């Protein structure tokens, strides 16, 4: 018989940190609200949730690394929003944030969830922050809960 190990969507005693970018806070604030509300709806204890603010998406990985290495969190969520402009800035920020967030997870063994919206337009970002396509912050929280509970079982 095949042995299956799966995470759960009930946080139990999982300790989760959220790192959120202040840049594009019109969007990231909605993402944060979605994540916190999802945690509450899933039965999470607010005392097990930590929120850390950073200037922009580029700074997400270093804060996530510090949180992951602290041993105080079972998962870390990174929330940000990078909207394409007229320069190459978008490519550098989005790419480095993604690469850094992935590296933190692999280096620490702590699940680090990529909740950064990368959009061509403000309208696309608004849609992904709860207007039409669901709230990506809430989806990131579900992934964090599932991964935190999974890692405890493995």
C-alpha positions in Angstrom: 0.0 0.0 0.0 1.2 3.5 -0.8 1.9 5.8 2.1 0.4 9.3 1.6 1.3 12.4 3.6 -0.7 15.5 3.1 -1.0 18.9 4.8 -4.2 20.2 6.3 -6.1 23.5 5.9 -6.6 23.9 9.6 -3.7 25.8 11.1 -3.9 24.3 14.6 -0.8 25.6 16.4 1.1 26.5 13.3 3.0 29.8 13.6 2.9 31.8 10.4 4.7 35.1 9.6 3.7 37.4 6.8 6.2 39.8 5.3 4.4 42.5 3.3 5.7 45.3 1.1 4.6 48.8 1.6 5.2 49.7 -2.0 1.9 49.6 -3.9 0.2 49.4 -0.5 -3.2 49.9 -2.2 -2.8 46.4 -3.4 -0.6 44.8 -0.7 -2.9 46.0 2.0 -5.7 44.1 0.3 -3.4 41.0 0.1 -2.6 41.3 3.8 -6.3 41.7 4.7 -7.1 38.6 2.6 -4.3 36.5 4.3 -5.3 37.5 7.8 -9.0 36.9 7.1 -8.3 33.5 5.6 -6.2 32.6 8.7 -9.1 33.6 10.9 -11.7 31.7 8.8 -9.6 28.6 8.9 -9.6 28.7 12.7 -6.2 30.3 13.2 -5.2 31.8 16.5 -4.2 35.5 16.0 -1.4 35.1 18.6 0.3 32.6 16.2 0.4 35.2 13.4 3.2 37.8 12.9 3.1 40.6 10.3 6.3 42.4 9.2 6.4 45.4 6.9 9.2 46.1 4.4 9.7 48.9 2.0 9.3 47.0 -1.3 9.2 43.5 -2.9 13.0 43.5 -3.3 13.3 43.5 0.5 11.0 40.5 1.0 13.6 37.8 0.8 16.0 39.2 3.5 13.1 39.7 6.0 11.7 36.2 5.2 15.2 34.7 5.7 15.5 36.3 9.1 12.1 35.1 10.1 12.7 31.6 8.8 16.0 31.2 10.5 14.6 32.4 13.9 12.9 29.1 14.5 9.8 30.9 15.6 7.7 30.3 12.5 6.4 27.2 10.7 5.9 29.1 7.4 6.5 32.6 6.0 4.3 34.3 3.4 5.8 37.1 1.2 3.2 39.6 -0.1 4.1 42.2 -2.6 3.0 43.8 -5.9 5.2 44.7 -8.9 3.5 46.4 -11.8 5.2 46.7 -15.2 6.2 50.2 -16.1 8.1 51.8 -18.9 11.5 50.6 -17.7 13.3 47.3 -16.9 12.9 47.9 -13.2 9.9 45.5 -13.1 12.0 42.6 -14.5 14.8 43.1 -12.0 12.6 43.5 -8.9 10.1 40.7 -9.8 12.9 38.3 -10.8 15.1 38.9 -7.8 12.2 38.7 -5.4 11.1 35.4 -6.8 14.6 34.0 -6.8 15.4 35.2 -3.3 12.1 33.9 -1.8 12.8 30.5 -3.4 16.3 30.4 -2.0 15.2 31.2 1.5 12.8 28.2 1.5 15.5 25.8 0.2 18.2 27.1 2.5 16.2 27.1 5.7 13.7 24.2 5.1 10.9 26.5 6.2 8.1 26.9 3.6 8.2 30.4 2.2 5.2 31.2 0.1 5.4 33.5 -3.0 2.5 35.9 -2.7 3.8 38.6 -5.0 1.5 39.8 -7.7 3.4 40.6 -10.9 1.1 42.4 -13.3 1.3 44.4 -16.5 -1.4 46.9 -15.3 -2.9 48.3 -12.1 -6.2 46.8 -13.2 -4.7 43.3 -13.4 -3.2 43.8 -9.9 -6.6 44.9 -8.5 -8.3 41.9 -10.0 -5.8 39.6 -8.3 -6.1 41.4 -4.9 -9.7 40.5 -4.6 -11.7 42.3 -7.3 -12.3 39.5 -9.8 -9.8 36.7 -9.5 -9.9 36.0 -5.7 -7.5 37.4 -3.3 -3.9 36.1 -3.8 -3.2 36.9 -0.1 -5.8 34.5 1.0 -4.6 31.8 -1.4 -1.0 32.3 -0.1 -2.3 31.8 3.5 -4.0 28.5 2.5 -0.7 27.4 0.9 1.2 28.4 4.1 -1.2 26.5 6.4 -1.0 23.4 4.2 2.8 23.5 4.0 3.3 24.2 7.7 1.0 21.2 8.6 2.6 19.0 6.0 6.2 19.7 7.2 5.2 18.7 10.7 4.0 15.4 9.4 7.0 14.6 7.3 
